[in-house]
Amino acid sequence: MANIAAVFHWPLSELRDLALDELIEWSARATERWNAMWGGKEGSR
């Protein structure tokens, strides 16, 4: 959940309403977005 919140700025109240499969899907999207923004270098700024 933390990566979704960090990338998309969603509050915990929104994340709690997602089913597990939705969380997995949004987590993958958050990773893709992070990699697109930061060139695939997770943790770098």
Secondary structure, 3 states (H helix, E strand, C coil): CHHHHHHHCCCHHHHHCCCHHHHHHHHHHHHHHHHHHHCCCCCCC
